[in-house]
């Protein structure tokens, strides 16, 4: 009888395959002791109330206290979040997350007067503060805060908004618990007849099966579970969108989208021009799907055919150690200072929690801190090359955090997602270039070309579709129209037809994809993947084709953290995202790759 492949429990995972959270806290007892310390600090905010306009020295003291509080709070929140991610059904760590969230909310209430009080300082005096050497270290923080002057409410109103902190993430929490803990997808036979537990981790691997019946069965069985819970998930998504709209209106932003972009100082034109540029190249996307259909010798092409390998190299065995070495070799153009730190962290340093276990949070993420290692959660699978690319991606985030924390003060080390996705996708670009250069034959090269095509399609085209979907959903809610299950599926279905084209066989269940993407609970996030890969392609070409100057400009970008607005950071690195060239260059690269793949096939 074929063997049954079972997802292990957390207790069955080898210690060396898990992250070491000791640098944060040696035990839960240490966490609870630190929690009590932080709790006692909350009343300390009160001593600055009504005094921030008295002198620059007092304002600096407030900033320093806030920094001390947030530094300890980050450490507490990180530990609770990482422990909870190991097994989302573990009530102990879910409780610690809730406990931390409660305290963070109380602290937010206690500190809610700070922004409006600074905003109330007369303009002449605030200009003097900006030029005072006492506040030099916090000048950019102060400048960023002053941008919010039109959107800061009264002290009482700010306090009321802060009090909603605990309930504000309810929609996301409900979806997360349902998606990661409660939904069960059953078992399925892979192409070798082995029984495999269908999960978030195995779903992608099964879609890469060379056997179409396996791919088809996995797709329909997976989405049948979402169909059974569609009304519930639609309600949570609708609640999340309505929450975004509420906060935007409360703070007098023209729209939820503009409110979200304001934080990074990103013009709406950057978002809209991204969508426009991708729309202008959708015929190339449709042509690629035709090439894929021809290569697979299919009469029609469905979504579950878009991940299947076109060549034998798609079924691989890349153990963790081999993946780490390959990634580090590919990143050699960044120098030993980068590579040695990364290699040590992913091997003996135990930065990463490597493999799937029951209840573990799905997907992958990097979660670094100022005082602890830049941790990585993986659900690594050696049977798919995508896992190696995912590891390279998350390593880009982690090394960005590492360099930023080493070179910036705490209040400037945190970078925005807009630039974060550049650092991660940059690593993927170098990895793919490294593998392409070492392709031994035409077939291997075709496989890697197709891999890069799918990376651009998945990161630039697909994420732009997601970004357009978020724009549409929020516009509907802002117009006062209900976001019912039927309307959500209808709008997502329209975009599927536009982006996949008239010759694509559309499965009705695919419209449920618009309900299951976790990023939709953090609206206007996904477009940064698309702008990120565009910037990453440009910057990787600069580094690979340049010399020490281009390399150092990129490394300085990683070291800069959040010390400037993201568009300024990228300009310093050598790419201007307010111009159309980066997205156009990426889509041109996509078209060239499709041309070469078509010739090779």
N, C-alpha and C positions, 0 to 999 in steps of 0.2 A: 504494500500500500504506500502511496506517496506520503512523504513526511509532512507534518503540520508545522508551519512556521508561526510561532507565537511571540507577541510583544512581551518582553520581560517586565516584571514589577521593578520598582525603584530599588528595592532591597537586593535584587539579583544583579544589578549593574556593578561592574568592577570599579573600585575606588579610583583607580588611575584613569578611568574613562569619564570621571566627573570633574567639575570645577572645584577648586579649593577656596571656600569662602572664609577661611581662617584669617586672611589679611583684613577682612572687615570685622568679623567677630569670631572668636574661637568657639563659641557656643551660643545657644539661645539665651542662656543666663546673662552673657555679656551684652547681648542685644537689649534685654529687659533693663539692665542697669543703666545703659546709655539712654534708653527711652525715658527713664525717670529723671535723668539729668536734663534732657531736652525739655521735658514737661515743666521742670522748675524754671527753665529759662523764659518761658512764654510771658510771664508778667513783666519781664525786663523791657519789653517794647514800650510799656506805659511811661517809663521815665523820660522818653523823648517827646511825648505828646505835647503839642503847643509850644515847643522850643526850637523847632527846626529852622525857623526864620530868624533866630537870635544871632547866630554866627556860623561861619563856615566850619569852625572847629566842632560845634555841636552836631552839625549835619554829618561830618566825617565820622564822629563817634557812633552815630546811628547806623551808618553804612557798615562800620566795622562790627557792630553787634549783630546786625542782620547777616553779615557774611559768616560770622562764627556760628550763628544759629543754623543757617542753611547748609553749612559744611557738615555739621553733625547730623542734620536732618537728611541730607543726601545719603549718607552712609547707612543710616537706619532704614530709609526707604529702599535702598538698593538691596540690602540683605533680605528684607522681608519679601520683596518682589522676586528675587532670584530663588529663594527657598520655595515660595508659592508656585513658581514656574516648574519646579521639579515634579510636582504632582498637584494639579489644580483641584483635586478632590481631597487634599489633605487639609482638614479643618483647622489644624493648629496654625499653619502658615497663612491660610486665608484670614484667620482671625488676627494675625499680626499685621497683615496688610490693612485690614479694617481699622485696627487700633492706630496704626501710623496715620492713615487717612484722617481719622477723627482728630488726632493731635495737630496734623498739618492744617486742617480746617480751622481749629481753634486759634492756631498761630496766625493764619490768614486773617481771621477776624481781629486779632489783637494788633496786627500790623496794618490793617486796612486804612488807617488814617494817614499813613506816611505819604502815599502818592498825592492825595488831594491837598495835604498840608504843604507839600513842596510846590504844587501847582498854584497855591494861593500866595506864594511869596511874590512880592511886586517885581515886575520885569527888570527894573533897574538893579534891584538887589540880586536877582538870580543871575544877571549878566556878570555882576561882580564876583559871585560864587564861582562861575565858570572860569574866571581868570585868576582865581585865588590859588596859590601853590598848595595850600592845605588840601584842596580837593582835586589836585592834578591827577591822582591815581584813579579817581572816580569820575573824571570829566565826561568820558563817553557814556557811562551809565546815566549820568545826569542829563546829557543831551538826548539820549534815547527816551528817557522818561518825559522830558518836556514836549516831545512830539505828540504825546498822548493827551496834551492839555484839553483839546476839544472833546475827548472821550472819557475823561475822568469825571466821576460823579461826586456828589457831596459825600461827606464822611459817613452819614447815616446810610445813604444808598450803597456805598462801597461795602459797608459792613453787612448789609442785607445780602448782597451778591456773594460775599465771602462765606456767609453762613450756609449757602447752598452747596458748598464744596462736596459734602458727603453724598448728596443725592445727584449731583450733576453728572456723574459717570454711571448712573444706574443702567441706562440702555446698553452701554458697552459691556458692563459687568454681566448683565443677564445674557447677552449674546455670547460672551466669552465662556460662561459656565455651561450654557447649552451646547455650544460648538465644540468645546474641548473636553468636557467631562460627561455630558449626558447623552449626546448623540452616539449611537452604536450602528456601525455599518455592516456588521456581519463578516462572514468569511467568503473567500473567493479562490478559485483554482487558477494558478498562473499557467504560463505556457508549458511548464514541465509537469503539470498536474499536481503541484504542491498546494496545499491549502494555506492561504495567506490571509491574515486578518486585515480587512480593508479599513484603513485609517487615513488621517490627514497625511501621515508620513508615507504610507505605501501607495496612496492614490496616484501620485505623479509617476512613481516607478511602474505601476501597472499600465498607465497610459502610454508608457514607452515600450510596452511589450511588442515584439514583432508579430504576435498573433492577434489578428484583428478582433476575433471573437472575445478575447480576454479584455481588450481595450473597451469594446462596446459594452460588455457586461459590467465592467468596473464603473464606467461612466453612468449607466442607467441605475445600477444598484446604489451608487453614491448619492445621486441626485434624488432618488426615490425617498431617501431619508429626509432631505430638505423639503421635498414636496409634502411630506406628512406633517411638517412643522412650519409650512410656509407662512401661514397667517401670524403665528407667533413672531417669527423672525422679521416679517414685514412691519409688525408693530414696533419692534425694538429699533429698527432702522428709521422708521418714521419719527419715533421719539427722539432719536439722536439728531436728525435733521432739524426738527422743531426747536430743539435746545440751542442749536447753532444760530438759528434765526432769532430766537429770543435774546441771546446775549448780544448779537449784533445790533438789534434794535435798542436794547437797553443802553448801549454805549454810543448810539447815534452814528453807526457806520451805514453807508448807503446800502450795503448788502452783507450777507454773511461771508461771501467770497472776499470782498474788499476788506472786511474786518480781519480775516485770516491773513491776507497778503500784507496788511499794514505792518504787522510785527517785523517782518523781514525787509520792509521798505521796498517791496517789489511792485512795480506798476502793473495794473491789470492788463496792459498791452502785452506784457511778457507771456501771460497765461493765454490770452486770446491768439497771439501770433503763433504760439506753439500748436494750438488746435488747427489753425489755418494752414500752417506749413505741412502738417501731417495729412490733412484733408487733400492737399495738393499732390500728394504722393501715394494715395490709396490705390491707384491703378497698378503701381509696382507691387504693392502688398498683395493684391488680387492675383497678379501674375505669378508671384511666388507660390501662392496656394495652388495654382494650376500646375506649376513645375513639380510641386510636392505630390499632387494627385497622379501625375504622369509617372514619377519615379516609383511610387508605391503600386502602380498599375491598378488603380481604382476607377470604377465607373463614376463614383461620386465621392466627395471628401467631406467628412464630418469633423467636429471639434476633437473627437477622440483619435483622429488620424493626424492631428497637427503636432503631436509630441513623439510619434513613433519614429524610430531611427530609420533614416534612408539607407544606411549602410551598416555593415556588421559591427563596426567599431562602437556603435551606439550601446551595445551590451558589453559592459566592462566590469572589471574588478579592481577597484582602486582603494586599497586599505588606507586607513587614516595616516599612517606614517609616510606612505608614498605620496599622498595628496599634499601633506605639509611640505615635503622636500621639493615637489614640483612647483608649488606656489612660491616658495622662497627662491628657487632658481629663477623663476620668471620675473621676480621683483628685484633681481640684482642691479638693474639700471638705477635703482634708488639708493644704492650704496650699502656698505656693510652695517652702518649705524641703524638702518631700517631693518635689514634682513635678520641680523643677529638677535635683535630684541624680539621680533616676531617668532622666529624659530624657537627660541627659549620659552616663550609664552605658550605656544601651541603644543610643545612637547612636555618637558618636565615641569614647566611653570604652572600647568593645569589652569590655564585661562578658560578652557572650553569644557562644556558639558556635551559630550560627543554624540551619544546615540539615543534613539527613541526608547521610552519606557511607558508603561501604562499610566495614563493621567498627565503625562508631561505636556507642557504647552506645545502646540504645533508650530511648525515653521522654524524660523531662525531669527536671532537678533543679537546685537552687540549692546551691552549695558555696562559701560564703564563709569568710573567715578574719579574724583580728584585724588582721593587717598588710597583707593584700592585698584587692583588690576582691571584692565578693560575686558570684562568677561564676555564670553560668546556662548549663546545657547544654539546648539545644532541638533538636528535629528538626522545625523549623517548616515548615508547609505552607500556602501562601496559599489553597488551595482548600477549606479547612475553617475555619469560624469557631472551632472548638474550639482551634485552634492559638493564636488571639489570647487566648482565655480561659486557656489553659495558660501563656502568657507573662505574663499579669497575675498568675496564681497564683504562679509562680516569682519574679516581681518582688516580691511581698509577702514571700516568704521573704528575698530579698536585701536589701530595705530594712529588714526587721527586724534582720538581721545588721549592716547599715550603722549604724543608729542605736544598737544595743546596743554595738558596738565603739567608737563615738565617745563613749559616755556611761558605760561601765562599765570597771573594771579587768579584766584578762585572765581572772582566775579567776571572774568573775561575768558575763562577756559571753555565755557559751554558754547558750542557752535550750533548753528541752526541746521535743520534738516536739509535746507536748500543746498548748502555746501557739503553736508554729510554724504549725500548721494553721489557727489562727484568723487570723493575719496574712495568709496566702495566700488563704484563702477570702473574707476581708473584701474584698480587691481585686476578686474575681470578682463579689461582690454589687454593689459600686459600678459596675462596668463594665456589668452587666446593667441596673441602674437607669438609667444614662446612656443606653443604647441604647433602652430602653423609652420614656423621656421624649421621644425624638426619632423614634419610629416614625411614619411618614407616613400610614399607612392601617391598616385593620383587619387586613389580611393580614400586614403587617409586625409588628403588635402580637401577633398570634396566634403567629407564628414565635418571637418573643422570649419570650413566655410559655411556650411549649413548651420553649425553651432553658433557662429557669429551672427548669421542672419536671424536665427531664432532669438538670440540675445537682444538684438536691436528691435525686432518685432515685439518681443515680450516686454522690453523695458521702455522703449520709446513709443511704439505704436499702441500697444495694449494699455499702458499707463495713461497715455493721452486719451484713449477711449474712456477709461475710468474717470479721468479728470473732467471730461465733457459730461459724463453721467452725473457727477457730483454737482456740476454747474446747473444742469437741468433740474435735478431733484430739489435743490435749494431755491431755484427760481419758481418752481411750482408751489413750494411751501410759502414763499414770500408773496405770491399772488393770492394766497388764501385758499388754495385748492387742496383737497385732501390727498394724502399719499397712501392710497389703498394698495393692497396687494396687486390688483389688476392694473392699476396705473403704473406702479413700479415696474412690473414685468413688461408692460407695453413700451415704456420709455427705453428700458434696457434692450428690448427686442429691436427697436428702431436702430439703435446704435450698432448692434450686432450685424444687422443687414448692411449698414453703411460701411463698416470697417472690414467685414469679411467678403462682401461683394455678392453680385447676383448669381454667381455660379457655385456658391457654397451651399451644401445641404445643411439646413439649420434645424437642429433638434429642439423641439418645444421646451424641453427641460433646461436648456442652456440659459433661458431668461432668468432662471433661479440663481445664476451666478451673481447677479446683482444684489442678492441678499446675503451671500456667504463670505464676502471679502472683509476681513477684520479692519483693514485700513479705512473703510467707509465710515467707521465710527470715530475717525480722527480726520474730519473733512478737510479737503484741499491740501492734502499731504502728497497724494500720488503723483501730481504733476511734477513734483520735484525729482522723481525718478527719471522722467522724460527729459527735463532740462539737465539733470545730472549726467545722464549718459551722453548727451550732446556735448557738454563741457568736457566730460572725461575723454571722449574720442579726440577732441582738439588738443587737450593737455597731454594725453599719452603720446600723440604724434609729435608734439613739441619736445617731450623728454627723450623719446626714442631717436628722433632725428637731430636732436641738439646735443649740447655738451653740458659742462658743469653748471653754467648759468641757468639753463632751463631746468635742470634737476634741482638746483638750489631754490629757484623760484617756487617750484612745486612743494618742496619740503618746508619752505618758509610759510607757504599757504597752510600746510598742516599744523605748523607751530603757532599760527596766528589765532586759532580758536575763534572766539567771537569778539575780537578786539575791533572789528569794523563791521559795517553792513555787508551782507553776503555778496552783493554785486561788486562792491569795492574789493573784497578779498579775491574774487575771481579775476578781476581786471589786473590786480597785482600779480596773479599767477600766470596771466597771459591770454585770457579769454574774456570777451565782453558779451554777456548774455542779453544785453539790451539791443544787440544787433541781430539780424536774422541769420548770419553766417553759420554759427555753431549748429543749429538745428538743420539748416540746409546742407551743411557738410555731412552730418550724420545720415541724412536721407540719401544723399548722393552715394555715400559709402554703401548703404543698403542696396541701392540699385546696381552698383558695380558688382557686389557679391552675388546678387541674383543672376546677373548676366554670366558670371563665371560658372556658377553652379549649373545653370542651364546648359552651358557648353560641355561641362564635365559629364553630365548625365547623358 
